[in-house]
Amino acid sequence: FKVLGNGGVKRGHAFKSHILTKKTTKTKRQLRGTAMVNERDMASVAKMLPYA
């Protein structure tokens, strides 16, 4: 996780660490990079990041 200047939180994608042979190339490509934490999850993520 990384807290951004606008208050949003950046996260990595799940399902990208192992058992990749059965996943399509398109799926693996789309799981690269980062995504933003949904606003509904921000309260629980903020509790997990005490210094953010």
mmCIF file of the N, C-alpha and C atoms, coordinates in Angstrom:
data_MODEL
# 
_entry.id   MODEL 
# 
loop_
_atom_site.group_PDB 
_atom_site.id 
_atom_site.type_symbol 
_atom_site.label_atom_id 
_atom_site.label_alt_id 
_atom_site.label_comp_id 
_atom_site.label_asym_id 
_atom_site.label_entity_id 
_atom_site.label_seq_id 
_atom_site.pdbx_PDB_ins_code 
_atom_site.Cartn_x 
_atom_site.Cartn_y 
_atom_site.Cartn_z 
_atom_site.occupancy 
_atom_site.B_iso_or_equiv 
_atom_site.pdbx_formal_charge 
_atom_site.auth_seq_id 
_atom_site.auth_comp_id 
_atom_site.auth_asym_id 
_atom_site.auth_atom_id 
_atom_site.pdbx_PDB_model_num 
ATOM 1   N N  . PHE A 1 1  ? 0.839   -1.187  0.000   1.00 0.00 ? 1  PHE A N  1 
ATOM 2   C CA . PHE A 1 1  ? 0.000   0.000   0.000   1.00 0.00 ? 1  PHE A CA 1 
ATOM 3   C C  . PHE A 1 1  ? 0.877   1.242   0.000   1.00 0.00 ? 1  PHE A C  1 
ATOM 4   N N  . LYS A 1 2  ? 0.366   2.296   -0.620  1.00 0.00 ? 2  LYS A N  1 
ATOM 5   C CA . LYS A 1 2  ? 1.058   3.577   -0.587  1.00 0.00 ? 2  LYS A CA 1 
ATOM 6   C C  . LYS A 1 2  ? 0.004   4.668   -0.551  1.00 0.00 ? 2  LYS A C  1 
ATOM 7   N N  . VAL A 1 3  ? 0.164   5.594   0.387   1.00 0.00 ? 3  VAL A N  1 
ATOM 8   C CA . VAL A 1 3  ? -0.772  6.707   0.508   1.00 0.00 ? 3  VAL A CA 1 
ATOM 9   C C  . VAL A 1 3  ? -0.323  7.813   -0.430  1.00 0.00 ? 3  VAL A C  1 
ATOM 10  N N  . LEU A 1 4  ? -1.240  8.331   -1.220  1.00 0.00 ? 4  LEU A N  1 
ATOM 11  C CA . LEU A 1 4  ? -0.940  9.372   -2.190  1.00 0.00 ? 4  LEU A CA 1 
ATOM 12  C C  . LEU A 1 4  ? -1.213  10.746  -1.599  1.00 0.00 ? 4  LEU A C  1 
ATOM 13  N N  . GLY A 1 5  ? -0.790  11.765  -2.299  1.00 0.00 ? 5  GLY A N  1 
ATOM 14  C CA . GLY A 1 5  ? -0.957  13.121  -1.816  1.00 0.00 ? 5  GLY A CA 1 
ATOM 15  C C  . GLY A 1 5  ? -2.399  13.562  -1.729  1.00 0.00 ? 5  GLY A C  1 
ATOM 16  N N  . ASN A 1 6  ? -3.264  13.004  -2.568  1.00 0.00 ? 6  ASN A N  1 
ATOM 17  C CA . ASN A 1 6  ? -4.670  13.406  -2.539  1.00 0.00 ? 6  ASN A CA 1 
ATOM 18  C C  . ASN A 1 6  ? -5.478  12.614  -1.516  1.00 0.00 ? 6  ASN A C  1 
ATOM 19  N N  . GLY A 1 7  ? -4.810  11.773  -0.724  1.00 0.00 ? 7  GLY A N  1 
ATOM 20  C CA . GLY A 1 7  ? -5.506  10.999  0.298   1.00 0.00 ? 7  GLY A CA 1 
ATOM 21  C C  . GLY A 1 7  ? -5.906  9.612   -0.146  1.00 0.00 ? 7  GLY A C  1 
ATOM 22  N N  . GLY A 1 8  ? -5.736  9.304   -1.415  1.00 0.00 ? 8  GLY A N  1 
ATOM 23  C CA . GLY A 1 8  ? -6.060  7.973   -1.902  1.00 0.00 ? 8  GLY A CA 1 
ATOM 24  C C  . GLY A 1 8  ? -4.973  6.980   -1.531  1.00 0.00 ? 8  GLY A C  1 
ATOM 25  N N  . VAL A 1 9  ? -5.286  5.709   -1.654  1.00 0.00 ? 9  VAL A N  1 
ATOM 26  C CA . VAL A 1 9  ? -4.320  4.663   -1.338  1.00 0.00 ? 9  VAL A CA 1 
ATOM 27  C C  . VAL A 1 9  ? -4.173  3.760   -2.553  1.00 0.00 ? 9  VAL A C  1 
ATOM 28  N N  . LYS A 1 10 ? -2.926  3.529   -2.930  1.00 0.00 ? 10 LYS A N  1 
ATOM 29  C CA . LYS A 1 10 ? -2.599  2.692   -4.068  1.00 0.00 ? 10 LYS A CA 1 
ATOM 30  C C  . LYS A 1 10 ? -2.355  1.274   -3.563  1.00 0.00 ? 10 LYS A C  1 
ATOM 31  N N  . ARG A 1 11 ? -2.779  0.273   -4.335  1.00 0.00 ? 11 ARG A N  1 
ATOM 32  C CA . ARG A 1 11 ? -2.597  -1.116  -3.933  1.00 0.00 ? 11 ARG A CA 1 
ATOM 33  C C  . ARG A 1 11 ? -2.157  -1.942  -5.131  1.00 0.00 ? 11 ARG A C  1 
ATOM 34  N N  . GLY A 1 12 ? -1.595  -3.089  -4.838  1.00 0.00 ? 12 GLY A N  1 
ATOM 35  C CA . GLY A 1 12 ? -1.243  -4.028  -5.888  1.00 0.00 ? 12 GLY A CA 1 
ATOM 36  C C  . GLY A 1 12 ? -2.390  -4.978  -6.160  1.00 0.00 ? 12 GLY A C  1 
ATOM 37  N N  . HIS A 1 13 ? -2.329  -5.661  -7.294  1.00 0.00 ? 13 HIS A N  1 
ATOM 38  C CA . HIS A 1 13 ? -3.371  -6.611  -7.651  1.00 0.00 ? 13 HIS A CA 1 
ATOM 39  C C  . HIS A 1 13 ? -3.117  -7.958  -6.977  1.00 0.00 ? 13 HIS A C  1 
ATOM 40  N N  . ALA A 1 14 ? -4.186  -8.680  -6.679  1.00 0.00 ? 14 ALA A N  1 
ATOM 41  C CA . ALA A 1 14 ? -4.095  -10.040 -6.155  1.00 0.00 ? 14 ALA A CA 1 
ATOM 42  C C  . ALA A 1 14 ? -4.056  -11.030 -7.313  1.00 0.00 ? 14 ALA A C  1 
ATOM 43  N N  . PHE A 1 15 ? -3.853  -12.299 -6.996  1.00 0.00 ? 15 PHE A N  1 
ATOM 44  C CA . PHE A 1 15 ? -3.881  -13.404 -7.967  1.00 0.00 ? 15 PHE A CA 1 
ATOM 45  C C  . PHE A 1 15 ? -2.764  -13.311 -9.000  1.00 0.00 ? 15 PHE A C  1 
ATOM 46  N N  . LYS A 1 16 ? -1.603  -12.801 -8.624  1.00 0.00 ? 16 LYS A N  1 
ATOM 47  C CA . LYS A 1 16 ? -0.522  -12.624 -9.590  1.00 0.00 ? 16 LYS A CA 1 
ATOM 48  C C  . LYS A 1 16 ? 0.789   -13.231 -9.095  1.00 0.00 ? 16 LYS A C  1 
ATOM 49  N N  . SER A 1 17 ? 0.773   -14.079 -8.066  1.00 0.00 ? 17 SER A N  1 
ATOM 50  C CA . SER A 1 17 ? 2.033   -14.556 -7.511  1.00 0.00 ? 17 SER A CA 1 
ATOM 51  C C  . SER A 1 17 ? 2.385   -15.987 -7.902  1.00 0.00 ? 17 SER A C  1 
ATOM 52  N N  . HIS A 1 18 ? 1.411   -16.858 -8.050  1.00 0.00 ? 18 HIS A N  1 
ATOM 53  C CA . HIS A 1 18 ? 1.707   -18.238 -8.432  1.00 0.00 ? 18 HIS A CA 1 
ATOM 54  C C  . HIS A 1 18 ? 0.492   -18.830 -9.136  1.00 0.00 ? 18 HIS A C  1 
ATOM 55  N N  . ILE A 1 19 ? 0.658   -20.057 -9.648  1.00 0.00 ? 19 ILE A N  1 
ATOM 56  C CA . ILE A 1 19 ? -0.354  -20.745 -10.462 1.00 0.00 ? 19 ILE A CA 1 
ATOM 57  C C  . ILE A 1 19 ? -0.758  -19.846 -11.636 1.00 0.00 ? 19 ILE A C  1 
ATOM 58  N N  . LEU A 1 20 ? 0.252   -19.373 -12.360 1.00 0.00 ? 20 LEU A N  1 
ATOM 59  C CA . LEU A 1 20 ? -0.006  -18.465 -13.469 1.00 0.00 ? 20 LEU A CA 1 
ATOM 60  C C  . LEU A 1 20 ? -0.184  -19.193 -14.796 1.00 0.00 ? 20 LEU A C  1 
ATOM 61  N N  . THR A 1 21 ? 0.080   -20.492 -14.827 1.00 0.00 ? 21 THR A N  1 
ATOM 62  C CA . THR A 1 21 ? 0.021   -21.195 -16.106 1.00 0.00 ? 21 THR A CA 1 
ATOM 63  C C  . THR A 1 21 ? -1.401  -21.314 -16.625 1.00 0.00 ? 21 THR A C  1 
ATOM 64  N N  . LYS A 1 22 ? -2.364  -21.417 -15.754 1.00 0.00 ? 22 LYS A N  1 
ATOM 65  C CA . LYS A 1 22 ? -3.754  -21.543 -16.209 1.00 0.00 ? 22 LYS A CA 1 
ATOM 66  C C  . LYS A 1 22 ? -4.407  -20.192 -16.490 1.00 0.00 ? 22 LYS A C  1 
ATOM 67  N N  . LYS A 1 23 ? -3.737  -19.115 -16.156 1.00 0.00 ? 23 LYS A N  1 
ATOM 68  C CA . LYS A 1 23 ? -4.288  -17.787 -16.416 1.00 0.00 ? 23 LYS A CA 1 
ATOM 69  C C  . LYS A 1 23 ? -3.871  -17.343 -17.818 1.00 0.00 ? 23 LYS A C  1 
ATOM 70  N N  . THR A 1 24 ? -4.762  -16.646 -18.482 1.00 0.00 ? 24 THR A N  1 
ATOM 71  C CA . THR A 1 24 ? -4.469  -16.202 -19.837 1.00 0.00 ? 24 THR A CA 1 
ATOM 72  C C  . THR A 1 24 ? -3.463  -15.059 -19.820 1.00 0.00 ? 24 THR A C  1 
ATOM 73  N N  . THR A 1 25 ? -2.838  -14.839 -20.958 1.00 0.00 ? 25 THR A N  1 
ATOM 74  C CA . THR A 1 25 ? -1.885  -13.739 -21.085 1.00 0.00 ? 25 THR A CA 1 
ATOM 75  C C  . THR A 1 25 ? -2.573  -12.408 -20.836 1.00 0.00 ? 25 THR A C  1 
ATOM 76  N N  . LYS A 1 26 ? -3.799  -12.276 -21.299 1.00 0.00 ? 26 LYS A N  1 
ATOM 77  C CA . LYS A 1 26 ? -4.550  -11.043 -21.091 1.00 0.00 ? 26 LYS A CA 1 
ATOM 78  C C  . LYS A 1 26 ? -4.787  -10.792 -19.605 1.00 0.00 ? 26 LYS A C  1 
ATOM 79  N N  . THR A 1 27 ? -5.156  -11.833 -18.872 1.00 0.00 ? 27 THR A N  1 
ATOM 80  C CA . THR A 1 27 ? -5.401  -11.686 -17.436 1.00 0.00 ? 27 THR A CA 1 
ATOM 81  C C  . THR A 1 27 ? -4.136  -11.272 -16.708 1.00 0.00 ? 27 THR A C  1 
ATOM 82  N N  . LYS A 1 28 ? -3.021  -11.931 -17.020 1.00 0.00 ? 28 LYS A N  1 
ATOM 83  C CA . LYS A 1 28 ? -1.760  -11.604 -16.363 1.00 0.00 ? 28 LYS A CA 1 
ATOM 84  C C  . LYS A 1 28 ? -1.314  -10.190 -16.696 1.00 0.00 ? 28 LYS A C  1 
ATOM 85  N N  . ARG A 1 29 ? -1.548  -9.760  -17.924 1.00 0.00 ? 29 ARG A N  1 
ATOM 86  C CA . ARG A 1 29 ? -1.174  -8.405  -18.319 1.00 0.00 ? 29 ARG A CA 1 
ATOM 87  C C  . ARG A 1 29 ? -2.013  -7.374  -17.577 1.00 0.00 ? 29 ARG A C  1 
ATOM 88  N N  . GLN A 1 30 ? -3.306  -7.652  -17.416 1.00 0.00 ? 30 GLN A N  1 
ATOM 89  C CA . GLN A 1 30 ? -4.182  -6.697  -16.742 1.00 0.00 ? 30 GLN A CA 1 
ATOM 90  C C  . GLN A 1 30 ? -3.937  -6.637  -15.236 1.00 0.00 ? 30 GLN A C  1 
ATOM 91  N N  . LEU A 1 31 ? -3.305  -7.668  -14.672 1.00 0.00 ? 31 LEU A N  1 
ATOM 92  C CA . LEU A 1 31 ? -3.007  -7.671  -13.243 1.00 0.00 ? 31 LEU A CA 1 
ATOM 93  C C  . LEU A 1 31 ? -1.702  -6.954  -12.917 1.00 0.00 ? 31 LEU A C  1 
ATOM 94  N N  . ARG A 1 32 ? -0.974  -6.512  -13.932 1.00 0.00 ? 32 ARG A N  1 
ATOM 95  C CA . ARG A 1 32 ? 0.249   -5.753  -13.676 1.00 0.00 ? 32 ARG A CA 1 
ATOM 96  C C  . ARG A 1 32 ? -0.096  -4.379  -13.126 1.00 0.00 ? 32 ARG A C  1 
ATOM 97  N N  . GLY A 1 33 ? 0.908   -3.736  -12.560 1.00 0.00 ? 33 GLY A N  1 
ATOM 98  C CA . GLY A 1 33 ? 0.709   -2.365  -12.117 1.00 0.00 ? 33 GLY A CA 1 
ATOM 99  C C  . GLY A 1 33 ? -0.075  -2.278  -10.825 1.00 0.00 ? 33 GLY A C  1 
ATOM 100 N N  . THR A 1 34 ? -0.708  -1.149  -10.613 1.00 0.00 ? 34 THR A N  1 
ATOM 101 C CA . THR A 1 34 ? -1.396  -0.887  -9.358  1.00 0.00 ? 34 THR A CA 1 
ATOM 102 C C  . THR A 1 34 ? -2.831  -0.472  -9.610  1.00 0.00 ? 34 THR A C  1 
ATOM 103 N N  . ALA A 1 35 ? -3.592  -0.450  -8.538  1.00 0.00 ? 35 ALA A N  1 
ATOM 104 C CA . ALA A 1 35 ? -4.979  -0.010  -8.580  1.00 0.00 ? 35 ALA A CA 1 
ATOM 105 C C  . ALA A 1 35 ? -5.230  0.822   -7.333  1.00 0.00 ? 35 ALA A C  1 
ATOM 106 N N  . MET A 1 36 ? -6.359  1.484   -7.300  1.00 0.00 ? 36 MET A N  1 
ATOM 107 C CA . MET A 1 36 ? -6.704  2.309   -6.151  1.00 0.00 ? 36 MET A CA 1 
ATOM 108 C C  . MET A 1 36 ? -7.613  1.524   -5.207  1.00 0.00 ? 36 MET A C  1 
ATOM 109 N N  . VAL A 1 37 ? -7.466  1.769   -3.905  1.00 0.00 ? 37 VAL A N  1 
ATOM 110 C CA . VAL A 1 37 ? -8.347  1.158   -2.913  1.00 0.00 ? 37 VAL A CA 1 
ATOM 111 C C  . VAL A 1 37 ? -9.707  1.825   -3.013  1.00 0.00 ? 37 VAL A C  1 
ATOM 112 N N  . ASN A 1 38 ? -10.758 1.029   -2.987  1.00 0.00 ? 38 ASN A N  1 
ATOM 113 C CA . ASN A 1 38 ? -12.119 1.544   -3.061  1.00 0.00 ? 38 ASN A CA 1 
ATOM 114 C C  . ASN A 1 38 ? -12.430 2.368   -1.814  1.00 0.00 ? 38 ASN A C  1 
ATOM 115 N N  . GLU A 1 39 ? -13.249 3.392   -1.974  1.00 0.00 ? 39 GLU A N  1 
ATOM 116 C CA . GLU A 1 39 ? -13.580 4.264   -0.843  1.00 0.00 ? 39 GLU A CA 1 
ATOM 117 C C  . GLU A 1 39 ? -14.273 3.509   0.282   1.00 0.00 ? 39 GLU A C  1 
ATOM 118 N N  . ARG A 1 40 ? -14.995 2.449   -0.045  1.00 0.00 ? 40 ARG A N  1 
ATOM 119 C CA . ARG A 1 40 ? -15.679 1.671   0.992   1.00 0.00 ? 40 ARG A CA 1 
ATOM 120 C C  . ARG A 1 40 ? -14.706 0.869   1.840   1.00 0.00 ? 40 ARG A C  1 
ATOM 121 N N  . ASP A 1 41 ? -13.511 0.629   1.335   1.00 0.00 ? 41 ASP A N  1 
ATOM 122 C CA . ASP A 1 41 ? -12.502 -0.119  2.080   1.00 0.00 ? 41 ASP A CA 1 
ATOM 123 C C  . ASP A 1 41 ? -11.500 0.791   2.783   1.00 0.00 ? 41 ASP A C  1 
ATOM 124 N N  . MET A 1 42 ? -11.611 2.091   2.604   1.00 0.00 ? 42 MET A N  1 
ATOM 125 C CA . MET A 1 42 ? -10.610 3.011   3.138   1.00 0.00 ? 42 MET A CA 1 
ATOM 126 C C  . MET A 1 42 ? -10.521 2.966   4.656   1.00 0.00 ? 42 MET A C  1 
ATOM 127 N N  . ALA A 1 43 ? -11.642 2.797   5.357   1.00 0.00 ? 43 ALA A N  1 
ATOM 128 C CA . ALA A 1 43 ? -11.615 2.790   6.821   1.00 0.00 ? 43 ALA A CA 1 
ATOM 129 C C  . ALA A 1 43 ? -10.796 1.614   7.339   1.00 0.00 ? 43 ALA A C  1 
ATOM 130 N N  . SER A 1 44 ? -10.999 0.435   6.791   1.00 0.00 ? 44 SER A N  1 
ATOM 131 C CA . SER A 1 44 ? -10.251 -0.730  7.262   1.00 0.00 ? 44 SER A CA 1 
ATOM 132 C C  . SER A 1 44 ? -8.785  -0.657  6.842   1.00 0.00 ? 44 SER A C  1 
ATOM 133 N N  . VAL A 1 45 ? -8.506  -0.095  5.671   1.00 0.00 ? 45 VAL A N  1 
ATOM 134 C CA . VAL A 1 45 ? -7.117  0.043   5.235   1.00 0.00 ? 45 VAL A CA 1 
ATOM 135 C C  . VAL A 1 45 ? -6.397  1.067   6.107   1.00 0.00 ? 45 VAL A C  1 
ATOM 136 N N  . ALA A 1 46 ? -7.073  2.124   6.494   1.00 0.00 ? 46 ALA A N  1 
ATOM 137 C CA . ALA A 1 46 ? -6.455  3.144   7.346   1.00 0.00 ? 46 ALA A CA 1 
ATOM 138 C C  . ALA A 1 46 ? -6.071  2.569   8.702   1.00 0.00 ? 46 ALA A C  1 
ATOM 139 N N  . LYS A 1 47 ? -6.849  1.631   9.215   1.00 0.00 ? 47 LYS A N  1 
ATOM 140 C CA . LYS A 1 47 ? -6.504  0.990   10.488  1.00 0.00 ? 47 LYS A CA 1 
ATOM 141 C C  . LYS A 1 47 ? -5.260  0.125   10.347  1.00 0.00 ? 47 LYS A C  1 
ATOM 142 N N  . MET A 1 48 ? -5.060  -0.438  9.170   1.00 0.00 ? 48 MET A N  1 
ATOM 143 C CA . MET A 1 48 ? -3.881  -1.281  8.946   1.00 0.00 ? 48 MET A CA 1 
ATOM 144 C C  . MET A 1 48 ? -2.627  -0.457  8.677   1.00 0.00 ? 48 MET A C  1 
ATOM 145 N N  . LEU A 1 49 ? -2.774  0.833   8.362   1.00 0.00 ? 49 LEU A N  1 
ATOM 146 C CA . LEU A 1 49 ? -1.636  1.706   8.076   1.00 0.00 ? 49 LEU A CA 1 
ATOM 147 C C  . LEU A 1 49 ? -1.576  2.804   9.135   1.00 0.00 ? 49 LEU A C  1 
ATOM 148 N N  . PRO A 1 50 ? -1.070  2.493   10.333  1.00 0.00 ? 50 PRO A N  1 
ATOM 149 C CA . PRO A 1 50 ? -1.169  3.457   11.435  1.00 0.00 ? 50 PRO A CA 1 
ATOM 150 C C  . PRO A 1 50 ? -0.350  4.728   11.230  1.00 0.00 ? 50 PRO A C  1 
ATOM 151 N N  . TYR A 1 51 ? 0.732   4.676   10.447  1.00 0.00 ? 51 TYR A N  1 
ATOM 152 C CA . TYR A 1 51 ? 1.580   5.857   10.285  1.00 0.00 ? 51 TYR A CA 1 
ATOM 153 C C  . TYR A 1 51 ? 1.286   6.616   9.010   1.00 0.00 ? 51 TYR A C  1 
ATOM 154 N N  . ALA A 1 52 ? 0.259   6.223   8.290   1.00 0.00 ? 52 ALA A N  1 
ATOM 155 C CA . ALA A 1 52 ? -0.056  6.871   7.020   1.00 0.00 ? 52 ALA A CA 1 
ATOM 156 C C  . ALA A 1 52 ? -0.981  8.053   7.223   1.00 0.00 ? 52 ALA A C  1 
# 
